[in-house]
Every structure is written in C-alpha cells, then in structure tokens.
C-alpha cells in the first residue's frame, strides 16, 4: 500500500501511468512532486506526455477512455480516488488551468465582465453575494495588471476580439486565480505570445507565486522561459521523467543523455547561454 504523502511538505505527489486501450502507455510510471509555494517546470518535446499529465491531475481524461493507474495526491487526498463531483469542487478553486490559446479559450459572444462573473459563480458556493463576486473580479484584474472596472469601466464591456493576445491571456489568468488556487497549471501558457508579452506574463507568474504563495506547474518546451521562472525542472521524455533537479543544476550539469541534448541545443542568439544560466542561478537563489 502506497503511503499518503505529508501535505505539510508536499502539495502534490504523483506516481502514475496513463494508457489507452490497445496502445502503448503515454505516461509510464512517472513520479512527480510539487512543494507548497514552488514553481516547477515540466519540459519535453511535443508528444512526450506533458499535457496528458496536466489533464490527469485535473481529472479530465475520463471522456477520452484513458486508463489511469497509480495515485495523484493533492493536499493529502488522492485525486484518482475522487468522484467527478468532488473533482469539480476542486477545479477552479484549489486547482486551476491556463492554456496556450487565450483568444480561442474566451467566448467571443460574451463581454469580459460576463465571463469573469460566470467563472466566479461556477466555483463558488450557492448564495454567494454579488458584491463578493465583483470584489473578487476587481482584485483578480488588479493582480494581473488589467483595468479593474473602477478605473476603466469600458474594459469589462469588451469582447475577446477587442483584446490583444497579451490582454486575453491576462484575463484567463485572472479567471484562474479568483479563488486563490493552491496550484496553477500553466500549459504552454506563453507559447502563443510575442517575446515582450511572454516576458510580462512570466514576470506576472513569478509575482503571483511570491505574493499569494501559489504553486505553479509550468509546462513548456521553451527552455529560456523555464529558466526565467522555475526553481526546479522535470524533464519528460517518451512518457517518463528522466531527470528532475534544481534549475541551475539542470542547466549546468545535466545527467541524462536526453537532458544533455536539450541543453546543447540552446540558442546563442537571441538569448545567450550565459544569460540563461544567470536566470537559472537567480531563480534558484530566490
């Protein structure tokens, strides 16, 4: 029998295999742990199983006929042993997700205010006062450096098509953090952004991590962005975590052959290797 992890030390601890009928496993007995207040990077090439792990944590693989074996402990409780109703109570409250296509994720027919209110109510107790909803929206928008409605009422009346990609991504992040989740899963959340906006979103993630103690599972194949935000990095290759360690160690002294291949492919231009190593060192110290 697998012992229950101590929730005082570990926010999430997973040992899981995911496969589909008649196919080889997508995830093969991976072991992953996220500490409270930690930003953990999950790095791997397309098809390595990164998004599958995110969906498994959120309990969103059931409709895809996935066979999941093992356990995923979150705050001391096994997510894989929960019923759908219990998982719905966690999603959006304690567990939140930000995806990579913000304009595609927002409803083009609804105003931003309406979508924020729906996101709040979907994960709030019935009978919650509308004033609580408005205050939560204002606080979330301020947290992501967007007009809160007090200073620019017109912003909340806009539709997704009237926003920049960076603004749309900030709206999605605001939706995800309204209930102050313990864990935010950012699945390629900056890959659709230009370099400047990507840097701003990474800075935002870092600030949210520091200010509200939110843990982040930052999923990406982009090594420069991972170096800029993560304290530890797990390397996922062909459905297995082949290496996991502090950011600086992964960049300076990778042990697994696949990790060494990734590091050797780092671009010298426009981001030089020494700049990445400096970022990794700073994040590790922080």
N, C-alpha and C positions, 0 to 999 in steps of 0.2 A: 504493500500500500504506500502511495506517494505521500510524504509528509506535507502538511499545509505550511507554506512559507509564512514567516513572521511579517504581518502587514506593517509593523513599525519600521522595518528596514526596507522592504520591497513593496513597491506599488503594484507592479505586475510581474508575474513569473510564468513563463510558458514553456511547456515541453509537448510538442505537438507534431503530428503527421497529418497531412491532407492529401487525399487522392480522390479520383473519380472512377466510377465503375469501368473496368476494362482498360485502365490507363495506368502508367507509372505514377508514383506519388509526385505531387507538385512541391510539397514540403516533406522532408524526410527526417523525422525525429529531431527537429531543431530545438535548441534550448536558448531562451532569451529572458533577460531580467532587466527591468527598468526601476531605478530607485526613485523615491519621492523627490521631486524638485529637479530631476535630471533631464537633460536633453540628449537623447540617444539617437545617433544616426544609423539608418539601415541602408546599406549601399549594395547595389548589384545591378547587373545589366538587365535589359528588358527580357522578360520571361523567366527570371530567376525565382519568382515567387513572392516578391515584396508586397504587392497589393493583395495577394491571396492571404498573407499573414494579417494584414490590416483588416480585411473582411472577416477573417476567423475571429479576431479579437472582438469585433463589433457584433458577431453573431449573424452575419449577413450572407453566409454561404449555404444556408438550408435550401433555398429555392433553386440552387444550382446542382442539387443532388450530390453534393460533396460528402465524402466520408471523412470525419474528423476523429482522430484518436489522440488520447493524451489528456492534458489538462491545461487550462489557462486561468491562473489565479489572479484576481484583481481585487485589491483591498481585502484579501483574505478569503474571498469566495470564488469558487470555480465557475467561470462563465459557461463552460461547456455543460455543466450540470443544470443550468438555469432554463426555465421555460421562456418562450418568446415574450410573454407579458412581463416577466422580470427583466429581461434584456431591454425592452422598450423603456422601462423606468430608468435604466442606466444611460441609454443613448441620449445625447443632448444635455444630460445633467452632469454625470460623472465622466462619461466618455464622449468625446466629440471628434468630428472628422472634417478636414478641409481638403478639397480635391484640387486638381490642377487646372480645370477649365471654368473659371468663375462666371463668365458670361453665359455659358451653357448650363450652369448649375442654378442660376437665378431664373425665376419665372418672368418671361418677357411681358406678360399681360398685367402684372400687378405692380403697384408702386412699392418702393423700397420700404416705406413705413408699414404697409400691409404684410410684407414678407417677414419683417422683423417681429411684428406682433404675432404672426402665426407661429414663428419659430419659438417665441417665448411661451405661448399658450400650449403648444404641443408637448412641452416638457415641464409644465407647471401643474401644481395641484388644482383641482377644480375649485372654483370660487375665489381664485386669486384676484385681488383688486386690480382694476385697470391702471390705477396710479402706480402700483408696483411694476407693472409691465412698462409703462412709459419711463419710469426712473431707471429700470434695467437697460432699456434701449439707449437712453442718453449716456449712461455710464459706459456701455459697451462701445458706442460710437466714439466717445472721447478716448477710450483706451486704444483705439486703432487710428486715432488722429483723423477722424471724419467729422463733419458738421453734425452736431447732436440734435438739431431742430430748434434749439434756443437761439443759436447764432445765425442759422441759415435754414429757415423753415422750408424753403424750396427744395432743398436736397432730398428730404424724405418723400417728396411728391414725385421724384424722378422715377423712370423705369430703367431697367438694366441697360437698354440700348443707349441711354443718355450718359452712361458712366464710362470712364476709362477702364482699361483692364485692371490697373492697379487699384482703383476705387472699388471695382466689383469684388476683387479679392479681399479687400479690407472689410467689405460688407459681409462676405461669407465668414471671415474670421470673427467679426462682431457677433454674428448669429451663433457661432460655435462656442463663444466664451461668455455668453449672457448669464449662464448658470454657474460660472466659475468651475469648469470641469477639473478633475484631478489629472486627467490625461487627455492631451490633444494629439490626434494622429494627423500629421500633415503629409499627405500622399502626393509627392511631386508638386507641391503647392506653389513652387516658384518657376517651374519649367516653362510655363507659357508667358512669362514676363520678360520685359527687356531688362538689361543689366542694371540700370539705375533703379527701376521699380523692384527688381529682385533684391537688391541691397537694402531697400527700405523695408521690405517685408521681413527679411532676415533680422534686421535690427528690431522690428516690431516683435517678432517671436522671442528674441532674447530679452526684451524689456518685459513682456508678459511673464516669461519664466522667472525673472528676478522679482517682479513686483507682486505677483499673486501666487508664486510658488508652484505654478502649473508645470507638470512634467510634459515633455513633448517627445513623441516618436517621429523623427524627421526622416521620411523615406525619399531617397533621391539616388540618381545615378551621377549627379553633378558634384564632383569632389571639391571644387572651390567653395560652393555654398555649404557643404558639410563641414569643411574646415573652419568656416566662419561662425558656426553656432553650436556645434555638438561637443559635449565633454567626453563622450565615448562613441566608438563606431563599431558596428557589427557588419561583417562582410558576408553577404548571402550569395552563394554560387551553386547553381544547379540544385536548388531546393535544400541546401544545407548551409548553416553558418560555419564558415571555415576559419574565421578569426574574429575575435572581439577584444577590444582593449581601449585604453585612453587615446584620444585623438592624436596627440603628439607621437605616441609610440607607433600607431598605425602608419603615420606619415614618414617617420624617420627610421623605424626598424621593423618593417612588416615581416612576418614569419612565414605565412603560407605563400606558395608559389603564385596563386591567383592574385592575392593582395599585392605581391611584388610587381606583377604585370600591370595592375591598375596604377600603382604609383609611378612606374616607369613611363606610363602614357600621359602623365600630367603635362599640360602645355606650358611652354616657357613664355608664350605670348598669347593673350594679353596679360595673363596672371603668371608671374614668375614663381618658380618652386620655393624660393626663399620667402616670398610673401605668404604663401600658403602655410609654410612651416611656422612663420611668426604668428599667423592667425591661430593655428593649432595650439601653439605654446600659450598664447594669451587666454584661449578658451579653457584650457586645462587648468591654468592657474586660477581663473575666475571660479 
